[in-house]
Amino acid sequence: MTARAEIAEKTRTAHEALHHHPVISRLLADDLSLPEYARILSVFRDVYVAAEERRCALGVWPEFSLARQCQALCQDAPSPVETTAHALHAITTVEEALGMLYALHGAQFGSAVISKHLKKSLPMAPMAYCGLRTEPDRWRSLVAELDRECLDTNALERASCGALHVFDLIASKARENAEAERRQVYT
């Protein structure tokens, strides 16, 4: 089994939970509004920015930079970035950083489905992020790097933890986003 397949298996529950998350799943709702779309994208923007800051702080994997995704998300959700870098400080190893990058580069595959849906349900939505496509050569390189770096069980576990940190942070930020929205409605 490849490292990618093993990481996918170890993180499947957390990954699939995001597909059913009450906030994140709204991206595929027919009644999604433009303000709601922007609020959801702000969750992803904050996570991508935090991950790119963490990658830079660790000084690893420049070839797997998230700068392109960060720029697109800042364009689509221009509200101020909420600093969440501290949330990824648990990522301290090369393998954890690679797992984090695997999860976020892999998210581009899902954005293709979201983009197709949004073109019908919310055609006026800014789509710099959802319009991005996974770069096949970069993705192949990342998957090959996973196989090289995760030769033993401990390294594979660290990479899986990096991906899980990302999934947990997305869920947490989405929950915070929903709670803040509810507070705003009731004040």
C-alpha positions as CSV (number, residue, x, y, z in Angstrom):
1,M,0.0,0.0,0.0
2,T,1.3,3.5,-0.8
3,A,1.9,6.1,1.8
4,R,-0.9,8.2,0.3
5,A,-3.3,5.3,0.5
6,E,-2.4,4.6,4.1
7,I,-2.7,8.2,5.1
8,A,-6.1,8.4,3.3
9,E,-7.2,5.4,5.3
10,K,-6.0,6.7,8.6
11,T,-7.7,10.1,8.0
12,R,-10.8,8.9,6.3
13,T,-13.2,9.5,9.2
14,A,-12.0,13.1,9.8
15,H,-12.0,13.8,6.1
16,E,-15.5,12.5,5.4
17,A,-16.8,14.3,8.5
18,L,-16.0,17.5,6.7
19,H,-18.1,16.5,3.8
20,H,-21.1,16.3,6.2
21,H,-20.1,19.3,8.4
22,P,-23.1,21.6,8.8
23,V,-21.1,24.6,7.6
24,I,-18.7,23.1,5.0
25,S,-21.5,21.0,3.4
26,R,-23.4,24.2,2.6
27,L,-20.9,24.8,-0.3
28,L,-23.1,22.3,-2.2
29,A,-26.4,23.7,-1.1
30,D,-28.7,25.1,-3.8
31,D,-29.7,27.9,-1.5
32,L,-26.2,29.1,-0.6
33,S,-26.0,32.9,-0.4
34,L,-23.0,35.0,-1.4
35,P,-22.4,36.2,2.2
36,E,-22.5,32.6,3.4
37,Y,-20.2,31.5,0.7
38,A,-17.7,34.2,1.7
39,R,-17.9,33.2,5.3
40,I,-17.2,29.6,4.5
41,L,-14.3,30.5,2.2
42,S,-12.9,32.6,5.0
43,V,-12.5,29.4,7.1
44,F,-10.4,27.8,4.3
45,R,-8.5,31.1,3.8
46,D,-7.5,31.2,7.5
47,V,-6.4,27.5,7.5
48,Y,-4.4,27.8,4.2
49,V,-2.7,31.0,5.4
50,A,-1.9,29.3,8.8
51,A,-0.5,26.2,7.0
52,E,1.6,28.3,4.6
53,E,3.0,30.3,7.6
54,R,3.8,27.0,9.4
55,R,5.5,25.6,6.3
56,C,7.6,28.7,6.0
57,A,8.4,28.7,9.7
58,L,9.6,25.1,9.5
59,G,11.6,26.0,6.3
60,V,10.3,22.9,4.5
61,W,8.8,21.9,1.2
62,P,9.0,25.2,-0.8
63,E,8.0,23.2,-3.9
64,F,4.7,22.5,-2.2
65,S,3.9,26.1,-1.3
66,L,0.3,27.0,-0.7
67,A,0.9,30.7,-1.8
68,R,-1.3,30.3,-4.9
69,Q,-4.2,29.0,-2.9
70,C,-3.8,31.6,-0.2
71,Q,-3.8,34.4,-2.8
72,A,-7.0,33.0,-4.5
73,L,-8.7,32.6,-1.1
74,C,-7.8,36.2,-0.1
75,Q,-9.2,37.4,-3.3
76,D,-12.5,35.5,-2.9
77,A,-12.8,36.2,0.9
78,P,-11.2,39.6,1.3
79,S,-12.2,40.1,5.0
80,P,-9.3,40.3,7.4
81,V,-7.4,37.1,7.9
82,E,-8.0,35.7,11.4
83,T,-4.7,34.5,12.7
84,T,-4.8,30.8,13.4
85,A,-1.1,30.0,12.9
86,H,-0.9,28.9,16.6
87,A,-3.4,26.1,15.8
88,L,-0.8,24.4,13.6
89,H,2.2,24.7,16.0
90,A,1.7,21.0,16.8
91,I,3.2,20.4,13.4
92,T,6.9,20.2,14.1
93,T,8.3,17.5,11.8
94,V,9.0,17.3,8.1
95,E,6.5,14.4,7.9
96,E,3.8,16.2,9.7
97,A,4.3,19.2,7.4
98,L,4.1,16.9,4.4
99,G,0.8,15.4,5.7
100,M,-0.6,19.0,6.2
101,L,0.4,19.9,2.6
102,Y,-1.1,16.6,1.3
103,A,-4.4,17.4,2.9
104,L,-4.6,21.0,1.6
105,H,-3.3,20.3,-2.0
106,G,-5.7,17.3,-2.1
107,A,-8.6,19.7,-1.3
108,Q,-8.2,21.1,-4.8
109,F,-9.8,17.9,-6.1
110,G,-12.9,18.7,-4.1
111,S,-13.0,22.3,-5.2
112,A,-13.5,21.1,-8.8
113,V,-16.9,19.6,-7.7
114,I,-17.8,22.7,-5.8
115,S,-16.9,24.9,-8.7
116,K,-19.2,23.0,-11.0
117,H,-22.0,23.3,-8.6
118,L,-21.5,27.0,-7.9
119,K,-21.5,27.9,-11.6
120,K,-25.2,26.8,-11.5
121,S,-26.3,27.7,-8.0
122,L,-24.3,30.9,-7.4
123,P,-23.0,32.1,-10.7
124,M,-21.9,35.5,-9.4
125,A,-19.7,34.0,-6.7
126,P,-16.0,34.8,-7.0
127,M,-14.2,31.6,-7.9
128,A,-10.5,32.3,-7.8
129,Y,-10.0,29.4,-5.3
130,C,-12.7,27.0,-6.5
131,G,-11.4,27.6,-10.1
132,L,-7.9,26.5,-9.2
133,R,-7.1,23.0,-10.4
134,T,-4.6,20.6,-8.9
135,E,-1.3,20.8,-10.8
136,P,-0.8,17.2,-11.8
137,D,3.0,17.3,-11.7
138,R,3.0,18.9,-8.3
139,W,0.5,16.4,-7.0
140,R,2.6,13.5,-8.3
141,S,5.7,15.0,-6.7
142,L,3.9,15.4,-3.4
143,V,2.7,11.8,-3.5
144,A,6.1,10.5,-4.5
145,E,7.6,12.5,-1.6
146,L,5.2,10.9,0.8
147,D,6.4,7.5,-0.3
148,R,10.0,8.5,0.1
149,E,9.6,10.2,3.5
150,C,7.1,7.7,5.1
151,L,9.1,4.5,4.8
152,D,8.5,3.5,8.4
153,T,5.4,3.3,10.6
154,N,6.4,6.3,12.8
155,A,7.0,8.6,9.8
156,L,3.6,7.5,8.3
157,E,1.9,8.2,11.6
158,R,3.5,11.7,11.8
159,A,2.3,12.5,8.2
160,S,-1.2,11.2,9.1
161,C,-1.2,13.5,12.2
162,G,-0.3,16.5,10.0
163,A,-3.3,15.8,7.8
164,L,-5.5,15.2,10.8
165,H,-4.5,18.6,12.3
166,V,-5.7,20.3,9.1
167,F,-9.0,18.5,9.1
168,D,-9.5,19.2,12.7
169,L,-8.6,22.9,12.2
170,I,-11.1,23.3,9.3
171,A,-13.9,21.7,11.4
172,S,-13.0,23.9,14.4
173,K,-12.8,27.1,12.4
174,A,-16.1,26.3,10.7
175,R,-17.7,25.7,14.1
176,E,-16.4,29.0,15.3
177,N,-17.6,30.7,12.2
178,A,-21.1,29.3,12.7
179,E,-21.2,30.3,16.4
180,A,-20.0,33.9,15.5
181,E,-22.7,34.1,12.9
182,R,-25.4,33.0,15.4
183,R,-24.2,35.5,17.9
184,Q,-24.4,38.3,15.3
185,V,-27.9,37.3,14.3
186,Y,-29.1,37.4,18.0
187,T,-27.4,40.7,18.9
